[in-house]
């Protein structure tokens, strides 16, 4: 049994609690930046990689668990395409500080998300917005 919805809500909650000062939208959320008038925003997408069944009996605990791995991609957007990248780089630094290797986030339904690594790509102009993508590699163990 995977818990991808709870895992995504965990990442969204960490971003919301950080009060980044920008709107964070999620997969399949109705959003049009040209109508909403937001010069900056972020988009959270959960990219599952694997779901492997395990056995906690080896760890002297009854029952089993599923090991989930994936990437939480946080894409940052800024309408300013020619003004440099300072604003998004500062946001990327802040987000990188929220998801540091070795951190554990436990928020929804006792799902624990372990952060493995956080990276970012080179910024680029995409559809009239400057964009930086951050990739947060994670692992989670969900009781069955």
Secondary structure in CASP SS format (residue, H / E / C, confidence):
PFRMAT SS
TARGET T0000
AUTHOR 0000-0000-0000
METHOD secondary structure of the structure
MODEL  1
X C 1.00
X C 1.00
X C 1.00
X H 1.00
X H 1.00
X H 1.00
X H 1.00
X H 1.00
X H 1.00
X H 1.00
X H 1.00
X H 1.00
X H 1.00
X H 1.00
X H 1.00
X H 1.00
X H 1.00
X C 1.00
X C 1.00
X C 1.00
X C 1.00
X C 1.00
X E 1.00
X E 1.00
X E 1.00
X E 1.00
X C 1.00
X C 1.00
X C 1.00
X C 1.00
X C 1.00
X C 1.00
X H 1.00
X H 1.00
X H 1.00
X H 1.00
X C 1.00
X C 1.00
X C 1.00
X E 1.00
X E 1.00
X E 1.00
X E 1.00
X E 1.00
X E 1.00
X E 1.00
X E 1.00
X E 1.00
X E 1.00
X E 1.00
X E 1.00
X E 1.00
X E 1.00
X E 1.00
X E 1.00
X H 1.00
X H 1.00
X H 1.00
X H 1.00
X C 1.00
X C 1.00
X C 1.00
X C 1.00
X E 1.00
X E 1.00
X E 1.00
X E 1.00
X E 1.00
X E 1.00
X E 1.00
X E 1.00
X E 1.00
X E 1.00
X E 1.00
X E 1.00
X E 1.00
X E 1.00
X E 1.00
X C 1.00
X C 1.00
X C 1.00
X C 1.00
X C 1.00
X C 1.00
X C 1.00
X H 1.00
X H 1.00
X H 1.00
X H 1.00
X H 1.00
X H 1.00
X H 1.00
X H 1.00
X H 1.00
X H 1.00
X H 1.00
X H 1.00
X H 1.00
X C 1.00
X C 1.00
X C 1.00
X C 1.00
X C 1.00
X E 1.00
X E 1.00
X E 1.00
X C 1.00
X C 1.00
X C 1.00
X C 1.00
X C 1.00
X E 1.00
X E 1.00
X E 1.00
X E 1.00
X E 1.00
X E 1.00
X E 1.00
X E 1.00
X E 1.00
X C 1.00
X C 1.00
X C 1.00
X E 1.00
X E 1.00
X E 1.00
X C 1.00
X C 1.00
X E 1.00
X E 1.00
X E 1.00
X E 1.00
X E 1.00
X E 1.00
X E 1.00
X E 1.00
X E 1.00
X E 1.00
X E 1.00
X E 1.00
X E 1.00
X E 1.00
X E 1.00
X C 1.00
END
